[in-house]
Amino acid sequence: MAVSLLANDVSDLCIGKPAVRSLPLSAAAGDLAATVRKGPRAAAAACIAVGPARGAVVGRAGLADVLCLLCSSPDALARPAAALDRPVSALLPKDGAGEVRRVDPRSSVLEALDEILSGAQVLAVPLRSGGRKKQLGGVAGVTGDFCWLTQEDLVRYFLNSISLFYHVAARSVSSLGLVRPDFLSVRPDEAALSAVPLIRRAIAAETAVAVVSADGHLVGEISTAHLAACDETAAAAIATLSAADLMAYIDYFGSPPEHILCAIKTGLKAKGLDAMLELMEDETMTSFSLSSSSSDDDTGRPHLRRPSSGSFGRRSTEEPVVCSPASSLVAVMVQALAHRVSYLWVLDEEDDCRLAGIVTFADILRVFREQLQ
């Protein structure tokens, strides 16, 4: 089984992948934000930070990192322009979380899997000029461009061969020990600003911050992917709103109702954040020019408990992706890949659908690595 499954090289998983945009560590955070916004898929975009040495990959950063930088200190909130002038290196985690590692295109899938399971969050694969034979043979030189090889790519790769893992595919995520109870969470009424350290950790882990009621029900999530679809003005929302209201702001981003904008502006004035208010007003016409649409989605998933009242009424958008402890491994993989998320929240239907934990791609990949042994 292992021989046939792992015969492919890393380059086989990268066919058709676009080059990642790169910036030097000395580039300004504001330049990174502008570069990412120019991409065709801003919600999932991130730039690669390169060091002075040719081909040195230092890290990955995106708009969500810029938002955390703007909210990292009272001085950054008071002087957002100065914060945006800080170098890209200031966006990268100092504790090694969310590590990016460079791997050779000719590395085996097993070697790539081991890199992920040993701490790398994403792999940078050099793109080579020439056709597929040159890529595999290493005849052509490295172009200086990279593409991402993500946990999602590896999970999809194993899903395509799931019949080889029939003895674990139908087992529940609970029986496989995949339900982690140590997830990131905040209460709905907590200040969103206090959740910034958790948001940073969620970015590094490619998960989200759960918004959980006092009785243990999942109200929603602060999704780092959705934050990355906003722009720098979302820092004003983080600085002034509660966690529940920040979810509403993210839902409406693109065409937020006037009362949401007024609430944010009132909060900025009360905190004396005049420069942040000016930034928000300057960007309102361009940043909020695109209209958003919503659709009702009856997925049959366990119902999420929403607050009966709040500052803002949340419109009907895609809810956090959830499963139950009894969900099979293959079902969770399919569900996560279909929704383009790297985690699922686990609601215990035997406990009034309270939040029981989280299942992540990293832990799913660990199951396959164990089977390959």
N, C-alpha and C positions, 0 to 999 in steps of 0.2 A: 504493500500500500504506500509506504513512505517513498519508495523509489519512484513510482509512477507519479505521485502527487508533487514531489519536490524536484522533478526533473527540470522545471523551468527556472530561468534566471530572473533576477529582479527586473531586468530590462523588459522581459515579457509582460510584466504587470504595468509597465510604464508606457506601453505603445499608445500613441494618440494623446498623451498628457501634454498640456501646454507648459511652456517655460514659466517659472515663477519670477516675478519682478524682483530685482535685487537693488539694495541701497547700501552704501557704506555706513559704518557705524557713526561717522561724523555728520551724516545727514540730519536735518532737523525733523522733529516729530511731526511738525505741520506738513513738511514735504512728504513724509510717509503717508499721512492721511490723504493728501491730495492725489498721490500716486495710486493708492488703493481705490479711491473713489472713481478713478478713470477706468477701472477694470470693468469687464462685462458682467461680473458676478461679485458685486461689492459685499454681499452678505457672507460669502465664504472666502473672500480674498484676504491674503496676507502677504507681506513682503518678506523676503529673506535678507537677513543682515549678514554682510560679508566683511571679513577682516582684511587687514592690509596685505596679507599673503594671498597670492593667486589661488583661487579655489577654496579659500578658508571660509567655512560656513559657521557663523557664530550663533544665530538664533532666528526666530520667526516673530513677527509683530504685525498687528493689524489695528483697525479702528477701535476695537474694544480696549486694547492696551493704551491707546491715546486717551480714551475717556478716563481710564483709571489714573493715568498720569495727571490729567487735569483736576482730578478729585483727590489727589494723593496728600495734599496739605492745604492749610488755609492760605498760604502764600500762592500756591498754584491756582486756587479758585479766585483769589483776588487779582492775580495778574496772569490771565490765561495766555496772552500773547507771548509772555516770557516763557511760560511752560511749553508752548508749542515750538519755541526756538531751541529747546533742549535737544541734545543729540539722541539718535535712535537707541544708542547704548543704554539710555536711561529707562527705556521701555522693557528691557530684557530682565527676567527674574534673576535675582542674585543668588538664589539657593539651588540653582540647577534644575528647578522644576520646568516642565515643558521643554526638555532638552531636544535639540535637533542634532542629528548625527548624519554625517556624509557616508554613503555606502557606494561601493563600486557597482556599476551596472551588471557586471558579471557575477556578482554575489548570488548565492542560492537563496531561494525563498526561506529556507530554514535559517540561514544566517540573518536575513532581514527580520524574521520573527524573533530570533534571540535578541537582536538589538532592541526591539520594541519592549520585550519582556524584561530586559535588564535596565530599563529606565528611559529610553528614548521615546518621546511622544510622537515624533514624526521623523521620517528619513528624507534626506536630500540626495537625489540621484542625479549625477551629472548627465546631461544630454550630449550625445556624440553626433557629429556630422556623419552623413552617409546613410546607407540603408541599414536594414536589420542585421545583415551579416557583419557589417562593419561594427555595429553596436556590440554584438556578441563577441566578435573577435578582437575588438579593441584596436583595429587598424587605424581608424580615423581618430583625430585628436579631439580633446574635449573642447567644446565651444565656449565654455565659461557660463553656460546656462544650466539651471537645475530644474527638476520637477519634484513635486512632493510624492512620497509613497506613505500613505496614511494607514492607520488602523482599519479604517473602512475598506481600503483596498484589499487588505489581507483577509478581513472577515468575508468580503464578497468572494474572494478566491476560494476560501474553504467551503463556502456555501455552494459553490458550483460543483464541489466534489463531496457533498454532504452524504451521498449514498455510501461512501467509504467509512463513514462514522455513524452508521445506523444504530450502533449499540449505545450511543450517547445522544444522538439527535433528538430522540423522542422523550428523553428524560427531562424532568422539570428543572427549572433554574434553581429551585430550592434544594432539590436532592443533590444537585451538583455543587452546592455551596457558593452560588454566584450572587446571592442577595446580600449586598453590603449594607449594614445598618449605619455605618459612619459616613453619612452624606452631609453636604453643606446645606445649611438652612437658616432662615430668618423668620420672624413673626411678621404678619401683614402690616402691623402698625409701627414696626421699627423703622427708623430713618434709613433710607436707601444709602445714604452716605456711610453709615456704619457698616454696610455690607461690602464696601469696596475691597477690603482684604480677601473676603470670600470670593468675590468676582474674579480677582487676580488668580486665586487658586483654581477656580473653575476654568479659566482660560487655559491654564497650564495643563489641566487634566482633561480638557475638551468635554466638560460636563456643564452643569448649570447650578444655580443656587435655588433650592426649593423654598417656596413661601408656604409655611405650614402654620395652620391655626393652633390655638392653645390646646385643642382636644385631639391634635395629631392628624388632622385631615390636610391633604394637599390642596392648597388654594390655587397655586400656579407656580411659575418659575421665572427667575430672572435669567433668561437665556443669553449666553455670551454670543451665540451666533446671531440672535436678533439685535443685540446691542451693536454688533459689527455692521449691521445694515443701517444704523443711524449715522449721524455726523457729530462733529465736535459740540454742537449745541445741546446734545443729550446730556452733557456734563451738568448743565443747568438743572435738568430734571433730577439727576442723581443727587445734586447738592441740596435740593429743596423739598423733595417728595418723600413719602413713605414708601416702603417696599411694595405694598399693594398698588399705590398710585403710580409708581414707576412702571409696573406691569401694564397699567392702562395706557400710560404715555407711549410705551414701546408698541403696544397694539395699534395705536392711532398714528404712529409716526408716518409722516408724509402728508397728512392732512388732519392734524389734531384739532378738536373743537376749541373754540375761543376761550371757553372757561378753563381748559387745561393750561393754555398759554398764560392766561391771567393769573392762575394760581402759582405758576412758576415765577412769573415776573414779580408778583407780590412777595414771594419768598426771597427772591434775590435782593429786592429793595430792603426787606427787613433785615437781611444779613449784611447789608452794605456792599454787596458784590456788584458794584456798578460796571466794572469792566466786563464781567461775565454777562450782565444784562445787555450791554452794548453789543457784545459778540453775538448774542442770541438775536437781537433785533436786526443786526446787519445781515445775518444769514437766513432770517425767516423767509424772505421772498424766494430765495433759491433753494434752500434746504427742504422747505415744506411745499414745494411746487407740485410734486407728484401726488396724485390722489391714490388712496388705498381702497381696496374693495374687500368685502368679507363674504363668507359663505357658510351656511350651516352644514355641519358634517356629522352624520349619525354613524359612528364607528362601532357602537356596541361595547366600547370600552367601559370600565368601571367609572361611575360618575364622580366628578371632582366637586368638592364642596366649595362654593363661592360665598363670600360674605353677602349677607342680605342687603347691606347698604355700604356706602363708602363715598369718598370725595368724587369719584368718577364711576360711571357705569361702564364695565368692560363690554366692548362690542363682541360679537360672536366671531372668534378667530380660531385657528387651530390650537387646541389645548395641548398641554404637555403629553408626551407619548408615555403610556403606562401599560403595565402587564400585571399579572398576578403571580404569586409564588408557584402556582401549578402550571404556568405557561411552559411549553417545551422549549428546549434550546433552539431548535430550528425555527419555531414560531417567533421567538424573540429576535433572532437574526433577521428574518424576513421583515418584521415590523420596523426594526431600527433602520435597515437599509432603505425601506420604502419611504420613510420619513426623513432620511438623510440626517440622522442623529447618531451619536456614538454612545448612547446610554438610554435606559428606560427606567422610569420610576416604577416601583413595585407596590401595589396596593393590596392589602390583605382583605379579601372579601369576607373572611371569617371573623374579622375584627372591624366591622362597619366601614370597610374600605379605607382604613387608616394607612398612612404611609409607612411601609415596612422597611424600605431600603431602596437601593439602586443597583442595577446591573449595567456594567460597562463593557465596552469592546475589549479592553485590556484583559479583563478577567475571562471573557469568552475565548480569547486567543490562547490564554493559558491552558484552557481545557484541551484545545487541539494540540498544543505542544506536548502535553502529558500523554495524549493518545499516540503521538508519533514516536514516543520513546519505547 
